[in-house]
Amino acid sequence: LVAKVLAGASNKETAISAGINAGLLYQWVRCYKIKGYQGLVAQRKGRPPKEPEMKKKIEPAELTPSEREEMILLRAENERLRAEIAIVKKEIALREERCAAQLKAKKLRSSKNCVKKVTN
């Protein structure tokens, strides 16, 4: 489209035939005249990051045998700790369930006592 306009075609007619806004085509032509082809390439928007090294992905180094052993031990410890936490959570849930059952039984007993007193 930019080449058509530069060749002498009308800006508005070219935009209408392509189905885009004439203002957009005008911006494209202006960018091409100022920056050349690089002006038409999509550019990142927004402020650049303060620390450019954050963009780079760091490749992890190969583990030494001692680091591998330590990794295995740490994973085993993590698994053990997860199991411990699961046990504690189940114990807490059981206690709460028992407590709720006791409260429910207590309420039932007190409501039965109230009904007997009223009927007497």
BAVO-594362 format. One record per residue: residue in one letter; x, y, z of N, C-alpha, C in turn. Coordinates in steps of 0.05 Angstrom, whole numbers, plus 5000, padded with zeros to 4 digits. Last residue first. Example, Ala and Ser with C-alpha at 12.3 -4.5 7.8 and 13.67 -1.06 7.14 Angstrom:
BEGIN
S525749555142527349795143525850015157A526448865156524649105156526449345156
//
This chain:
BEGIN
N409343906595408543826622406744026633T411044146548408743966547407743896574V415644426564413444576554410944396554K419244016578418344206598415844356589K420043756529418843616551417743806572V422744156500420144066491418643916513C427544206529425744436527422944346519N429843706519429143786547427144016547K430743746465428843536475427943606503S434644146464432044196452429943996460S438843896490437644126503434944186490R440043486453439243416481437743646494L441443786409439143606407438143536435K445944046428443644206421441144036419K449343596435448643766458446143936452A449943426383448643246402447643416427K452643866362450043796351448543626370L457343846391455644086393452744016383Q459343356373458743396401456843626405A460143476319458243266326457443296355A464143866323461543936311459443736319C468243556345467243786360464443866349R469143196303468243096329466943326345E470843566264468543406259467343296285E475443766287473243946281470643796277R478443286288477843426313475443606309L478943186233477642996250476743126276A481943636217479243596206477643406223I486743526245485143776251482343746241E488243066218487743056247486043296255K489143256167486943056171486243046201K493443596177490943706166488643516171V497243226193496343426212493743546203I497842936145496942796169495843006189A499943336111497343206105496243066129I504743436136502743646135500043526129E507342946127506843036154504643246155A507742956071506142746084505442826113R511143396065508443406053506643196067L515743186089514343416101511543446090R517042786053516442716080514842936094E518043096007515942896006515042816035N522543386026520043526018517643336018E526142966032525243116055522643266050A526842825978525742625997524642766022R529043295959526443205948525243005967L533843295988531943515992529143435982L536342845966535742855995533643066001I536943005913535442765919534542775948M540343455920537643485908535843255915E544843205940543443395957540643435947E546342915895545642775920543942955938R547343345860545243155854544343005879E551743575886549243725883546943545877S555443165879554643235906552043395906P555943165822554842925836553942995864T553543805796555643615804554443385819L549343985742549643935771552043745775E550444495693550144205700550744165730A546845115700549344955696548744665704P541345395665542445275689544845105683E541446005632541545715628542745595653I537046535640539546415649539446115646K534646965593534046725608536746605615K534147675595535647435587534947205605K531548085621530247965598531647695590M534948275658532748125668531347975645E538448615633539348335637537148155648P536149125634535848955610536748665614E532549435679534849245679534649065655K528249745663530549875675533049695674P525049635599525649555626528149695637P522050195563523849965564524449895593R515050345562517750415571519550165571G511250205502511650235530514550295536K511649715449510649965461511249975491R515949505397514849465424513849725435Q513749535328515549605350514249555377A513749255264512249285289514349335312V516349645210516549405227515149455254L516550125186514049965182514049715199G521550325194519350475205516750325203Q524850005163524749955192522550105206Y524550245112523049995118522849935147G524850935134525250725114523650475122K523851355167525551145177526150925157I520851735135522751825156524751605162K517651445099519351665089521451745109Y515051095134516850995114518751205103C512051455165514151295178516051185158R508551635123510351825137512651675151V505951155110507551295090509551485103W503251065159505150865148507050995128Q499951515163502051465183504151275173Y496551415119498251655119500551625139L494050955137495750935113497651175112L491151195179493050985184495050955161G487751535151489751645170491951445177A484451195124486351355108488551475126N483450535147483050815151485250975136I482150005098483350115123482850415125G481049755050479149725072480349815099A483549825003484749625021482949575046S480550234981480649984967481849754984I481650635019478950535016478950265002A487150725011486150635037483450505035T487150904958488650664965487650544991E484151374963483151164947484550894953K487551684997484851615006483751374990N492251744967492451624994489651525002S492851574898491651744919491651594946A499251394871496351344875495351524898G504651444866503051664857500051624860A508251124891508251114862506451324850L506851184943509351314935509551314904V502250874943502051154949504551304939K504550364932502550484914502350784917A507750294977509050314950507050434930V503950245016505750475017507050514990L501749765000500050005000501750255000
//
